[in-house]
Amino acid sequence: MSIAFSREQWVDVKENARRWWAGELERPLMQLVVPSRDPGRPEPKLPSYAFTAFYDLSIPAEDIVDRWDYDLSTMEYVGDGFPSIWPNFGPGVIAALMGCELECGNDTVWFHPKEIKEIAEISFKYNPDNIWLHRIKDICRAAVERWEGLVQVGMTDLGGNLDILSSFRPSERLLLDLYDYPEEVKRLTWEAHEMWWKYFDEINTVLQPTNPGYTAWAPMFSEEPYYILQCDFCYMIGPETFDEFVKPELAASCKRLTNPFYHLDGPGELPHLDSLLSIPELKGIQWIAGTNNIHADEQWPVVYRKVRDAGKLIQTSSYDNNFEPLVAYLGSGKGIILLGSAASIDEARSLVKKYGAD
């Protein structure tokens, strides 16, 4: 047996996604997977890791892809769901591509500078011989060669904005740099911007045109260039500082992507929402209220209403348990994308049928 998806199914997935991005789909886009299928083949000895960086560099890329193939073969794809994988080398792996040390922890990946330099001594340059760049490209190449367009291979998590710089200038130092050396921060922000796009384009030369389209760590499908942008560092700064140091680069990236989204991570980023929504090219918001946020139930309806009123798209997940309350609150599922899984195939089919995505 093989992955339970056909090339004919991709026709519908692409068409519905195209209409959703254009604001023409009257129902929510519902990308659901259910881990309930017998793969019909022996399980590989290689373990399944959430982080691709956990695999030793001696393990062939083809073995990793075979492990992914097995995992994908255990899935049922429901509604607008489709098989996809994401080479996960940690949030902000571009730091490792530009010289930071990559360290695998128990359940995450960290990036540390080889030495902490003064900000004026830091410069970001392209290194074609970087070991992690070669590893990412080798795995992506093995994946597209194995599946020949049946599986969507996502972009690795390159990182975002000042988060990249904070890998080289740990957060407390970077916060002071905003006041002491603002021009140096801006210089490095734009150097990181150029390097981000250099690596994004280079990895895509491996993925495209065999790949069905574009996905990222949040696997919203798009036939045109898509990425979910972020700046977790902005949790620690105010709106004026955000507008000076973060927004210009975000807006520039939005102009270069056909379908850009933003990862609004927690209540500390809410002061920046109005500024984000004012970026014309930004297509939508992924709002993460946070499980430890005691005001989450009161905040998320207000946040989503503001996002919809600004004409932006909304991404939520089955793990939030707020999809159906959200649709009821907004009065329509139009412009919402649901990502995630269901407890059973019957539950998933019932849900997508309810909203016309069967």
SEROMAR-358088 format. One line per 10 residues: number of its first residue (from 1); their letters; for each residue x, y, z of C-alpha. Coordinates in nm, 3 decimals, padded with zeros to 5 digits. Layout:
BEGIN
NUM = a = X Y Z  ...;
This chain:
BEGIN
1 = msiafsreqw = 00.000 00.000 00.000  00.102 00.361 -00.039  -00.003 00.710 00.057  -00.384 00.733 00.035  -00.396 01.027 -00.200  -00.411 01.067 -00.576  -00.296 01.322 -00.827  -00.661 01.369 -00.923  -00.735 01.480 -00.566  -00.471 01.749 -00.601;
11 = vdvkenarrw = -00.688 01.915 -00.867  -00.963 01.985 -00.612  -00.718 02.083 -00.337  -00.552 02.338 -00.561  -00.878 02.481 -00.691  -01.032 02.523 -00.345  -00.712 02.676 -00.205  -00.693 02.914 -00.501  -01.048 03.031 -00.439  -00.990 03.063 -00.064;
21 = wagelerplm = -00.685 03.286 -00.104  -00.883 03.499 -00.351  -01.173 03.536 -00.106  -01.406 03.350 -00.342  -01.467 03.035 -00.136  -01.788 03.076 00.063  -01.697 02.801 00.312  -01.392 02.750 00.534  -01.090 02.569 00.395  -01.055 02.252 00.605;
31 = qlvvpsrdpg = -00.722 02.069 00.586  -00.768 01.766 00.811  -00.568 01.447 00.854  -00.657 01.143 01.062  -00.387 00.893 01.171  -00.611 00.588 01.136  -00.489 00.395 00.831  -00.299 00.070 00.805  00.010 00.162 00.600  00.034 -00.190 00.464;
41 = rpepklpsya = 00.411 -00.203 00.503  00.662 -00.270 00.781  00.754 00.026 00.996  01.110 00.149 00.929  01.364 00.104 01.208  01.447 00.474 01.188  01.242 00.655 01.455  01.003 00.936 01.377  01.128 01.269 01.512  00.946 01.601 01.522;
51 = ftafydlsip = 01.276 01.772 01.443  01.462 01.662 01.132  01.779 01.802 01.288  01.765 01.518 01.544  01.875 01.271 01.275  02.251 01.228 01.273  02.418 01.369 00.965  02.538 01.018 00.878  02.179 00.901 00.815  02.101 00.914 00.442;
61 = aedivdrwdy = 01.838 01.162 00.332  01.656 00.879 00.155  01.612 00.691 00.484  01.454 00.997 00.645  01.217 01.036 00.351  01.124 00.669 00.373  01.032 00.721 00.737  00.815 01.015 00.634  00.656 00.804 00.361  00.555 00.546 00.618;
71 = dlstmeyvgd = 00.408 00.811 00.849  00.213 00.969 00.563  00.081 00.627 00.469  -00.088 00.599 00.810  -00.299 00.908 00.738  -00.643 00.963 00.593  -00.678 01.300 00.420  -01.018 01.457 00.475  -01.185 01.766 00.331  -00.913 01.984 00.182;
81 = gfpsiwpnfg = -00.640 01.776 00.349  -00.338 01.653 00.156  -00.008 01.475 00.232  00.266 01.713 00.335  00.591 01.706 00.525  00.807 01.978 00.674  01.185 01.949 00.714  01.204 02.092 01.066  01.551 02.207 01.166  01.428 02.435 01.442;
91 = pgviaalmgc = 01.265 02.778 01.451  01.501 03.021 01.283  01.748 02.777 01.129  01.879 03.056 00.908  02.090 03.146 01.212  02.275 02.815 01.168  02.307 02.880 00.795  02.484 03.207 00.882  02.721 03.073 01.145  02.543 02.993 01.471;
101 = elecgndtvw = 02.590 02.655 01.636  02.286 02.427 01.610  02.216 02.240 01.934  01.954 01.967 01.967  01.779 01.972 02.305  01.539 01.716 02.448  01.240 01.850 02.257  01.361 02.148 02.057  01.656 02.298 01.870  01.862 02.593 01.988;
111 = fhpkeikeia = 02.097 02.829 01.805  02.397 02.982 01.980  02.661 03.222 01.850  03.013 03.085 01.844  03.109 03.404 02.021  02.908 03.708 02.127  03.041 04.001 01.928  02.966 04.368 01.955  02.682 04.452 01.722  02.903 04.663 01.495;
121 = eisfkynpdn = 03.125 04.357 01.439  02.840 04.134 01.317  02.769 04.091 00.949  02.550 03.837 00.772  02.691 03.678 00.459  02.597 03.386 00.237  02.797 03.065 00.281  02.732 02.814 00.000  02.931 02.546 00.185  02.731 02.554 00.509;
131 = iwlhrikdic = 02.668 02.199 00.630  02.307 02.266 00.733  02.222 02.427 00.401  02.349 02.115 00.222  02.155 01.890 00.461  01.828 02.075 00.408  01.869 02.075 00.031  01.969 01.707 00.020  01.661 01.603 00.218  01.431 01.824 00.009;
141 = raaverwegl = 01.581 01.681 -00.309  01.535 01.323 -00.189  01.172 01.402 -00.099  01.072 01.554 -00.432  01.250 01.275 -00.619  01.071 01.009 -00.412  00.719 01.149 -00.444  00.734 01.336 -00.777  00.469 01.588 -00.674  00.232 01.358 -00.485;
151 = vqvgmtdlgg = 00.344 01.500 -00.148  00.381 01.869 -00.069  00.727 01.937 00.077  00.726 02.246 00.299  00.985 02.517 00.347  01.198 02.477 00.658  01.151 02.733 00.937  01.398 03.000 00.832  01.289 03.233 01.111  01.184 03.593 01.117;
161 = nldilssfrp = 01.298 03.948 01.153  01.467 04.037 01.484  01.438 03.674 01.601  01.727 03.592 01.367  01.938 03.875 01.501  01.861 03.774 01.860  02.033 03.440 01.794  02.356 03.637 01.749  02.280 03.909 02.005  02.086 03.741 02.288;
171 = serllldlyd = 01.760 03.919 02.363  01.868 04.131 02.658  02.162 04.268 02.458  01.949 04.329 02.151  01.693 04.520 02.356  01.966 04.760 02.464  02.098 04.780 02.107  01.763 04.919 01.993  01.838 05.229 02.200  02.218 05.240 02.192;
181 = ypeevkrltw = 02.284 05.132 01.832  01.960 05.169 01.634  02.133 05.210 01.298  02.334 04.891 01.350  02.014 04.701 01.432  01.856 04.831 01.112  02.165 04.742 00.909  02.157 04.384 01.035  01.781 04.357 00.994  01.816 04.431 00.624;
191 = eahemwwkyf = 02.121 04.207 00.588  01.916 03.926 00.743  01.630 04.013 00.509  01.853 03.968 00.204  01.995 03.643 00.338  01.645 03.516 00.422  01.537 03.564 00.063  01.862 03.420 -00.070  01.803 03.095 00.121  01.428 03.090 00.054;
201 = deintvlqpt = 01.490 03.111 -00.320  01.778 02.863 -00.315  01.581 02.595 -00.130  01.290 02.653 -00.364  01.511 02.580 -00.662  01.518 02.225 -00.523  01.147 02.208 -00.437  01.002 02.372 -00.747  00.850 02.304 -00.994  00.799 01.940 -00.886;
211 = npgytawapm = 00.630 02.048 -00.563  00.252 02.097 -00.597  00.293 02.444 -00.444  00.414 02.611 -00.126  00.373 02.533 00.244  00.568 02.625 00.556  00.567 02.524 00.922  00.196 02.609 00.919  00.101 02.396 00.617  -00.154 02.620 00.447;
221 = fseepyyilq = -00.143 02.523 00.082  -00.076 02.787 -00.180  00.012 02.748 -00.546  00.195 03.081 -00.527  00.480 03.174 -00.289  00.355 03.164 00.070  00.520 03.186 00.410  00.406 03.254 00.765  00.616 03.545 00.888  00.688 03.618 01.251;
231 = cdfcymigpe = 00.879 03.822 01.506  00.848 03.669 01.852  01.100 03.925 01.977  00.835 04.196 01.939  00.664 04.055 02.250  00.917 04.266 02.441  00.881 04.599 02.260  00.616 04.865 02.222  00.424 04.977 01.912  00.654 05.269 01.825;
241 = tfdefvkpel = 00.962 05.047 01.841  00.781 04.780 01.639  00.693 05.031 01.368  01.052 05.153 01.350  01.246 04.828 01.361  01.011 04.543 01.267  00.732 04.660 01.041  00.942 04.791 00.747  01.110 04.454 00.691  00.784 04.263 00.739;
251 = aasckrltnp = 00.612 04.488 00.486  00.896 04.435 00.238  00.868 04.056 00.273  00.491 04.075 00.231  00.544 04.252 -00.101  00.772 03.971 -00.220  00.532 03.691 -00.121  00.205 03.633 -00.301  00.034 03.494 00.009  00.200 03.613 00.333;
261 = fyhldgpgel = 00.057 03.535 00.676  00.172 03.651 01.020  00.215 03.441 01.335  00.069 03.654 01.617  00.212 03.468 01.914  00.040 03.550 02.243  -00.116 03.852 02.413  00.218 04.034 02.425  00.196 04.084 02.049  -00.158 04.224 02.050;
271 = phldsllsip = -00.037 04.587 02.076  00.107 04.539 01.724  -00.207 04.397 01.561  -00.340 04.728 01.425  -00.002 04.801 01.270  00.014 04.456 01.112  -00.337 04.485 00.972  -00.239 04.811 00.804  00.008 04.627 00.576  -00.191 04.601 00.250;
281 = elkgiqwiag = -00.013 04.292 00.118  -00.049 04.088 00.438  -00.315 03.825 00.364  -00.396 03.693 00.709  -00.326 03.628 01.076  -00.256 03.316 01.278  -00.350 03.415 01.636  -00.207 03.202 01.917  -00.374 03.301 02.243  -00.160 03.065 02.454;
291 = tnnihadeqw = -00.280 02.788 02.683  -00.164 02.975 02.994  -00.341 03.298 02.903  -00.628 03.334 03.151  -00.797 03.593 02.930  -00.780 03.386 02.611  -01.154 03.318 02.592  -01.229 03.690 02.612  -00.949 03.796 02.378  -00.979 03.562 02.081;
301 = pvvyrkvrda = -01.327 03.672 01.962  -01.221 04.038 01.968  -00.896 03.961 01.787  -01.064 03.758 01.515  -01.337 04.017 01.465  -01.072 04.283 01.415  -00.885 04.062 01.167  -01.199 03.991 00.965  -01.311 04.354 00.969  -00.971 04.445 00.823;
311 = gkliqtssyd = -01.042 04.211 00.531  -00.775 03.959 00.631  -00.787 03.579 00.633  -00.779 03.371 00.954  -00.599 03.048 01.040  -00.697 02.831 01.334  -00.636 02.469 01.425  -00.825 02.173 01.562  -00.600 02.186 01.868  -00.747 02.522 01.972;
321 = nnfeplvayl = -01.101 02.381 02.002  -01.236 02.716 01.890  -01.314 02.658 01.523  -01.689 02.605 01.555  -01.736 02.877 01.820  -01.536 03.107 01.592  -01.757 03.037 01.290  -02.066 03.094 01.505  -01.926 03.420 01.645  -01.829 03.559 01.306;
331 = gsgkgiillg = -02.145 03.430 01.142  -01.961 03.258 00.858  -01.668 03.028 00.791  -01.562 03.224 00.486  -01.199 03.331 00.504  -01.108 03.080 00.777  -00.868 02.790 00.731  -00.873 02.498 00.975  -00.554 02.295 01.010  -00.519 01.984 01.219;
341 = saasidears = -00.643 01.635 01.288  -00.948 01.460 01.426  -00.989 01.175 01.675  -01.153 00.951 01.417  -01.229 00.938 01.048  -01.603 00.957 01.120  -01.558 01.269 01.330  -01.351 01.434 01.057  -01.596 01.348 00.782  -01.889 01.470 00.988;
351 = lvkkygad = -01.715 01.802 01.053  -01.621 01.873 00.693  -01.967 01.772 00.574  -02.125 02.017 00.815  -01.937 02.301 00.650  -01.960 02.182 00.290  -01.602 02.063 00.252  -01.679 01.695 00.191;
